[in-house]
Amino acid sequence: MLSVQRMTPFFTSQEDFRLRLVFAYQYFSIIKGGEVYQFVPSEGKEIVVNMKSLQVENLGEVFVFQRGSRFIRLPLYQLLLISDLHLHLSTILEGTLNIKIEMPEAVTEEAGKMIEQMEAHHKLRMIDYALETNNRSLFTQLTEGMQ
């Protein structure tokens, strides 16, 4: 099994609902059999992700990795199957990019109401706790403004 040691896009661009992650030398490396292979952008050099379905679109793209005089050529679909590439992709999508998912207004309003209900319930539980522990200052702090 292969593992991805480093995977940092050199360049990213978003066109409509597609995200292109472009890789260059020293930004992508894998480990096979305890040896590090560096990405060589001789064939494929980008991963295209459909942001609606979060699926990789260019699965046939061939990525080449090199260690000394040895080369490994892997289609993207195979790289996804035999390595932890999907974990690195999800980290990139979640952490470094601001992905905005549009929610219908009704869903947003309902979520807001549920949060308010949960906060009110939590406040009542904290008041009960303050009463049980005879914590007068906490009780006063929580009940101020409730009248």
C-alpha positions, -999 to +999 in steps of 0.1 A: +000+000+000+011+035-007+007+064+016+008+101+007+036+119+026+028+154+013+001+168-008-001+206-011-016+222-042+007+246-060-023+264-075-060+261-070-088+276-091-126+273-090-146+275-122-184+272-116-187+241-095-154+225-104-122+229-083-089+224-099-059+214-078-026+218-097+005+201-083+042+208-090+076+194-079+081+191-042+044+197-034+033+160-037+051+129-026+043+093-017+059+066+003+061+030-011+080+004+007+096+029+031+110+050+002+098+085-007+089+091-043+086+127-055+059+139-079+070+147-115+046+167-135+055+150-168+020+136-175-009+145-152-006+174-128-041+183-116-070+169-098-105+182-107-131+179-080-168+184-086-179+206-057-216+196-059-209+158-056-174+161-041-163+135-066-130+135-085-137+140-122-104+132-140-098+097-127-079+087-158-052+113-152-018+096-149+005+108-121+043+100-122+065+097-091+103+094-092+130+082-068+164+083-085+161+064-117+129+046-107+095+058-118+060+049-107+031+057-131-003+056-115-037+066-129-056+088-104-083+062-098-057+036-088-039+061-066-072+068-048-078+030-044-044+020-030-034+050-010-048+074+016-051+102-010-088+107-003-079+117+033-055+144+021-081+156-005-108+159+022-083+178+044-076+202+016-113+207+008-123+212+044-093+231+058-078+254+033-107+263+011-138+281+021-165+259+007-198+276+009-228+253+008-260+271+001-289+262+024-325+270+018-337+298+040-363+275+057-335+251+068-315+280+082-344+294+101-353+260+115-317+254+126-317+288+143-348+280+162-334+246+173-302+263+185-323+288+205-343+260+221-311+241+230-296+272+245-327+279+266-328+243+278-291+244+287-296+277+306-324+260+326-301+231+334-274+255+346-300+272+368-309+238+383-272+231+389-267+265+406-297+257+429-283+222+437-249+235+446-261+266+464-241+288+440-259+321+445-237+341+421-242+317+392-279+316+399-281+354+399-260+357+367-282+332+349-316+346+360-308+383+354-328+394+324-352+365+325-381+386+340 
